[in-house]
Amino acid sequence: MIVVTGATGNVGRPLVQALATAGHQVTAVSRRTAPVPDGVRHVAADLTGPAGLEPVLTGAKALFLLLSGDMHAASADPDDIIGRAAARGVRRIVLLSSQGVATRPFGPTRIAIRGVEDALRESGTEWTILRPGGFASNALWWAESVRTQRVVAAPFGDVGVPIVDPADIAEVAAACLVEDGHTGGVYELTGPELITPRGQTEAIAAALGSPVRFAELTREEARSAMSRAMPVELADDTLDILGSPNPAELRISPDVQRVLGRAPRPFADWAARNVAAFR
């Protein structure tokens, strides 16, 4: 049995599907009940209360642990989840961490995530750490404005970073969960190219087959909008990366190719697969 936390999210959903399609027994864990593929067991659990996860971990051979927003809450204890999993015989754990642990290591969130990575290293399990950069699916923030106004409003229109397709993260995670040879691996996951918000807008327009206008926001305008959906500190941290990526954040990593034997998917591929969200 493979346990997947965050099973209804941008990474968890394709990961559950990939594992189920390959014939693995999967338990999908999310806070709320949600549809899952045939043959997959779904368990609604709050990961900020690790004790509730114990029945799910019993008998599992592998765990995918997602450090989602909830896992940064004051009541959350991802170290405890790792310890409970190891104590119940979970042999392999794949942690979805963040590129920022290496590229911007001194922010409070990054320090906390690095602590979880350290706990995993000391767990006695066969561990792998995935450190993705920005997600292609963050473009869904623009879905409503594209549907209603055919406009993308974003800051730093001409600053590009190598955003990664969540489907690639899911495929790498699946490989690390079921294949040998990834123990102790720390994989940085990026897309194949630097792409700007203006370039993303062009890719969405191409997928739609109709023009989409790009409207540049100031940093303050973007901060105000983002702060309605996330803590101000996280909004500022994100804007720092998007506006002034450092050399490490501009690097195109070979790790997707190394694990999957193929190049990572470009943003245009993600846009074409998800075009319904923008119609």
C-alpha positions in Angstrom: 0.0 0.0 0.0 1.2 3.5 -0.9 -0.2 6.4 1.1 -0.5 9.8 -0.8 -1.2 12.9 1.3 -2.5 16.0 -0.4 -4.2 13.5 -2.8 -6.7 16.0 -4.4 -4.2 18.7 -5.2 -2.2 19.7 -8.3 0.5 17.1 -7.6 -1.4 14.5 -5.5 -4.2 14.0 -8.0 -2.0 13.0 -11.0 0.3 11.0 -8.6 -2.7 8.9 -7.3 -3.8 8.4 -10.9 -0.3 7.3 -12.1 0.1 4.8 -9.2 -3.4 3.4 -9.7 -2.9 3.0 -13.4 0.3 1.1 -12.8 -1.6 -1.3 -10.6 -0.4 -0.2 -7.1 -2.7 -0.2 -4.1 -3.1 3.4 -3.1 -4.7 5.2 -0.1 -5.5 8.8 -1.0 -5.5 11.2 2.0 -7.0 14.7 1.9 -8.8 16.9 4.3 -12.1 16.6 2.5 -13.8 13.8 0.6 -13.1 13.9 -3.1 -13.5 11.5 -6.1 -10.6 9.1 -6.6 -9.8 6.6 -9.4 -11.5 3.2 -9.2 -9.8 0.9 -6.7 -8.2 3.7 -4.7 -9.2 4.0 -1.0 -9.9 7.6 0.1 -9.4 8.7 3.7 -10.4 12.2 4.9 -7.8 13.2 7.5 -6.4 16.4 8.9 -2.6 16.2 8.8 -2.3 18.9 11.5 -3.4 16.1 13.9 -0.9 13.3 13.1 -2.5 10.7 15.4 -5.5 10.5 13.0 -3.1 9.3 10.3 -1.9 6.2 12.2 -4.6 3.8 11.0 -3.7 4.8 7.4 0.0 4.2 7.9 -0.4 0.8 9.5 0.6 -1.7 6.8 1.7 0.9 4.3 5.1 0.4 2.5 5.5 3.9 1.2 4.4 7.5 1.9 4.2 10.6 -0.1 4.3 13.6 2.2 3.2 16.9 0.9 4.3 20.1 2.8 1.1 22.0 1.9 0.0 25.3 3.5 -1.8 23.4 6.3 1.5 21.7 7.3 3.0 25.1 8.2 0.2 25.9 10.7 1.3 26.2 14.3 -0.5 23.0 15.2 1.1 21.0 12.5 4.0 18.6 13.2 5.3 16.9 10.0 8.2 15.6 12.0 5.7 13.6 14.0 4.1 12.2 10.9 7.5 11.0 9.7 8.3 9.4 13.1 4.9 7.7 13.3 5.3 6.4 9.7 8.8 4.9 10.5 7.5 3.4 13.7 4.7 1.6 11.8 7.1 0.1 9.3 6.7 2.5 6.4 9.9 1.7 4.5 10.0 4.5 1.9 9.1 8.2 2.2 9.1 10.8 -0.5 8.9 14.4 0.7 7.7 17.2 -1.5 9.8 20.1 -0.2 10.7 23.4 -1.9 13.5 24.7 -4.1 13.8 27.6 -1.7 15.4 25.5 0.9 18.5 25.7 -1.1 18.1 28.9 -3.0 16.8 31.1 -0.2 17.7 29.2 3.0 17.2 31.8 5.6 13.5 32.7 5.5 11.5 31.4 8.4 9.4 29.0 6.2 12.5 27.6 4.5 14.2 27.1 7.9 11.1 25.1 9.0 11.0 23.0 5.9 14.8 22.3 6.2 14.0 21.0 9.7 11.5 18.5 8.2 14.1 17.4 5.6 16.5 16.8 8.5 14.0 14.7 10.4 13.4 12.6 7.3 17.1 12.0 6.8 17.3 10.8 10.4 14.2 8.6 10.2 15.9 5.4 9.2 13.6 5.1 6.1 14.5 5.0 2.4 13.9 8.7 1.8 13.9 11.0 -1.2 13.4 14.7 -1.2 11.8 16.6 -4.1 12.5 20.4 -4.4 10.3 21.9 -7.1 10.4 25.5 -8.2 7.4 27.5 -9.2 4.4 25.5 -10.4 2.8 25.9 -13.9 -0.5 25.5 -12.2 0.0 28.8 -10.4 -1.4 30.3 -13.7 -4.8 29.2 -12.5 -4.8 32.3 -10.4 -5.5 34.1 -13.7 -8.3 31.8 -14.8 -11.2 34.0 -13.8 -9.8 37.1 -15.4 -9.0 35.2 -18.6 -12.6 33.8 -18.7 -14.3 37.1 -18.0 -12.0 39.7 -19.5 -9.4 37.8 -21.6 -6.7 39.4 -19.5 -3.8 38.2 -17.4 -2.8 40.7 -14.7 0.6 40.0 -13.1 3.8 41.7 -12.0 7.3 41.4 -13.6 6.0 40.6 -17.0 9.4 40.1 -18.6 11.1 38.2 -15.8 11.3 34.5 -16.6 11.8 31.5 -14.4 11.8 27.7 -15.2 8.4 26.8 -13.8 7.6 23.1 -13.6 4.5 21.1 -14.6 2.9 19.4 -11.6 2.4 16.3 -13.7 6.2 16.0 -14.0 6.5 16.3 -10.2 3.9 13.6 -9.8 5.7 11.3 -12.3 9.0 11.8 -10.5 7.3 11.1 -7.1 5.8 7.9 -8.5 9.2 6.7 -9.7 10.7 7.5 -6.3 7.9 5.7 -4.5 8.1 2.4 -6.5 11.6 2.2 -8.0 14.8 1.4 -6.3 17.8 3.6 -6.7 16.4 6.9 -5.4 17.2 6.5 -1.7 19.0 9.6 -0.5 18.2 11.6 -3.6 17.5 15.3 -3.5 16.0 16.3 -6.8 15.4 19.8 -7.9 12.5 19.9 -10.3 12.1 22.7 -12.9 10.7 23.1 -16.4 12.8 23.0 -19.6 12.9 26.8 -20.2 12.7 30.2 -18.7 9.2 31.6 -19.3 7.9 35.0 -18.4 4.3 35.9 -17.3 4.0 37.6 -20.8 5.1 34.3 -22.4 2.6 32.3 -20.3 -0.1 34.7 -21.4 0.8 34.0 -25.0 0.7 30.2 -24.4 -2.7 30.4 -22.8 -3.9 32.5 -25.8 -2.6 29.9 -28.2 -4.3 27.1 -26.3 -7.6 29.1 -26.3 -7.3 30.1 -30.0 -8.1 33.7 -29.0 -6.2 36.8 -27.9 -5.4 37.3 -24.2 -4.1 40.7 -23.1 -1.3 41.0 -20.6 -1.6 43.8 -18.0 1.4 44.5 -15.8 0.8 45.0 -12.1 3.0 46.9 -9.7 4.6 44.9 -6.9 2.2 46.6 -4.4 -0.8 45.8 -6.5 0.2 42.2 -6.7 1.0 42.0 -3.0 -2.4 43.3 -2.2 -4.1 40.7 -4.4 -2.0 37.8 -3.2 -2.4 38.8 0.5 -6.1 38.0 0.2 -5.2 34.3 -0.4 -2.0 33.8 1.6 0.0 35.3 4.5 1.6 38.7 3.7 5.1 37.2 4.5 4.6 34.4 1.9 3.3 36.9 -0.7 6.4 39.0 -0.2 8.6 36.0 -0.4 7.0 34.8 -3.6 7.3 38.3 -5.1 11.0 38.5 -4.3 11.5 35.3 -6.3 9.3 36.3 -9.2 10.8 39.8 -9.4 14.5 39.1 -8.7 15.3 35.4 -9.2 18.8 34.6 -8.2 21.1 32.5 -10.4 20.1 29.2 -8.6 16.4 30.0 -9.3 17.2 30.6 -13.0 19.0 27.2 -13.4 17.3 24.6 -15.5 17.7 21.4 -13.6 18.5 18.0 -15.3 16.7 16.0 -12.6 13.4 15.4 -14.3 15.3 14.1 -17.3 17.5 12.0 -15.0 14.6 10.3 -13.2 12.1 10.0 -16.1 14.4 9.6 -19.1 12.7 12.5 -20.9 12.7 16.3 -20.9 10.3 18.1 -18.6 7.1 19.4 -20.2 7.0 23.1 -21.3 4.4 25.5 -20.0 2.6 25.4 -23.4 1.9 21.7 -22.8 0.3 22.4 -19.4 -1.8 25.2 -20.9 -3.1 23.0 -23.6 -4.1 20.3 -21.1 -5.8 22.7 -18.8 -7.4 25.1 -21.3 -10.9 24.3 -20.0 -10.1 26.3 -16.9 -9.6 29.4 -19.0 -12.6 29.1 -21.3 
